[in-house]
């Protein structure tokens, strides 16, 4: 279970890593290594996992590699967030990482455009591995930028809908909602008001809620963030306006922004046992695959159901898709052991048994199509929902950008302003925000 350490690492690293990547000074990212991977050598592998079970899982993964490649030894360094990794990628040296893994897929554009990580396509070609046939579509997308595949998926996260089966049955709802209109009706049926507050809220739609970000919502509308010319399509792709209006409708129907915020402020945090879904204070929850383990550990008084998130009514035939993200791995361009480093990256990310074992240990979604179908996967039956979402070619992700996740933060800010009533003319705000995104990207190039 990635839990606290993963998400906290992402939050703490994001802003610092952008500045560091912007000033990275590295070697030629597209050149293959000239080292002999058949000779004895030692690699430095830096990763961000820190919880004891996570660290143990990484060591098990690396031990499997060392058994298959006895001539290559791996020095494993954990709890390395992006800011620490990027400082080392800038400076190089004997203690710097040869291979890195990061939780921050939003930084792929920075990693690739700065030359901090090498382009892996030549290594894939040399090994006879076709990434298009190896990894799910969305994972292929978030590991590339401008034709440069400088990262590769290393397990993934898929987002779906958790629901309180007991509450649904009590409200006369026989199955989880498949479209947003059904979802809105069910959220209202599941809401039990208590004066100005709630005894039970059907769903917390606020963007300050737990995982209810713009990109997670909008994935169900399959938006196109940027055109072929690189310009933001926030104001021209109707998916964005539809997504904003759908969420704002939920906010208004369930009591309004202020009432929802007052209720949210009194609820438990995202990572503790008092998460409002665990306690039954919120009946439906948008969340990732890791929530299942956390919710079960909290021993709730109800049965937990899992389903894909709803889709727009005019896309009902696409029910089953979702938002995909995950951990990435790459080879430092400062490394003088790139061929040996590739052997480690290739093993961790494309060896089916290795990926399956790592997935079983961390309870994350496998990141290859073969691993998603492996009979060796062990999981709660409800976890299959996330396996199916990851394998669905209609699932989407947030595209890489030269300035990392800055554009997503800009879109999120519009979400805050619109749901709270600060913005009333959505169309005008979409145009203004799109122009801001384009300006920020132009300045970053």
C-alpha positions, 0 to 999 in steps of 0.5 A: 500500500503506497499510502501516506509516504507516497502522496506526502512525498509527491506533495513535498517534492513538487515545487522544489523539483521544478526549479532544480530540473530547470537548471539541470546540467547533464550529459547527452540524454539520447546516447547509449552507454559504452559500459559492458553490462556483463562485467562486474559493477555496482549501480546506485538505485534511488527510490522514494518509498519509505514505509517499512513494507515498501522498503522491504518490497523494493529490496525483494525486487532488487534481490531478484535482479541480482540473482538473475544478474550476479555480476551487477550489484545494486546499492539501494537508497530509499526515501529520495524525493524528487528534490534530492534526486534532482540535486544528485542528477545535476551534480553527478559523481560516484554516489549519484544515482544511476537509476532513479524512480519517482512518484511524480509523473507530472515531472516527466516533461522536465526530466525529458526536456532537461536531459536529466534522464536518457532517452530509453527508446534506443535501449528498448529497440536494442532489447527487442521490446515494443513499449506499445505492446508492453505497457497500457496506453495511458502509462505509455503516454505519461512516460514520454515527452516530445518524442523522448521516452526518458522514463518507463512505468514502474507500477501504477495507480488507477482511480475508481469509485468506492461506495458503502454497500450498506448505505446504498441498500438502505437508500434503495440503490441496487447498483453503483452509478454508471453515468454522472446524472445517475451519480448525482441522483444517488449522491442526493439519495445517500445524503442525510441532512442534519440541520445545517450539516449532515449525518451522512453525505452522499459524496464530497465533491469539493476540489479540496476533498480527498483525491477529488482533483480536476484531473481525476474528474476530467479523465472521465470526459477524455479531454485533450489538454493540448493541441498539436501546436502545443497550445492549451485546449482548455477553452476549446475542448468542450470536455473541460466545460462539461467537467467543470459544470458537472462538478459545480452541479454536485456542489450546488445540489449537495448543499453549496460550497460553504456548507460542504466546506464546513462539513469537510473541515470537521472530518478526518484526514485522507491518511488516518483511520478516521477518513470519512469514507471509513467512518461512514460519514461519506457514502461514496469516494473517488480514490485510488487502488490503495484506498481498499487496503486502508479502508479494510484496515480501518475495519468499517461497519459496512461492506465496501464496494468498488466500481469504475467512476461514472462517465458522461451520459453521452459516453455511457458505452465507455463506462469502465475507463478511469484516470491512470498515473503511477511510479516512473523509473529512468536512467541518469544521463550522468551515469557511466554505467548505462547498459548495466543500468538498463538491465536493472530498469528492464528487469524491474519494469518488463519482467512479468514475474518481477512486476507481479511480485512487486505489485503483490507486495505493494498492492499497486496496479501492475504496469505491463499488459502481461502482468495485469493478466498474470495468474500469479497476481494475488488480490482482493476480488474488488481490486480487479476493478483497478486492473481493468481500469488500467488495462482499458485503452480508453483510460487517460492520464495528464500529458507531460509538459515542459514545466511539469504540473504547473498547468494542472495547478492552474486548472485546479485553481480555476476549479477552486474559484468556480466552485466557490462562486468567485468565478461566475463566467466559466467560458471567459475564465476558461479562455483566460486560464488557457492563455495563462497556461500558454504563457507559462509554457512559453516562458519555461521553454 
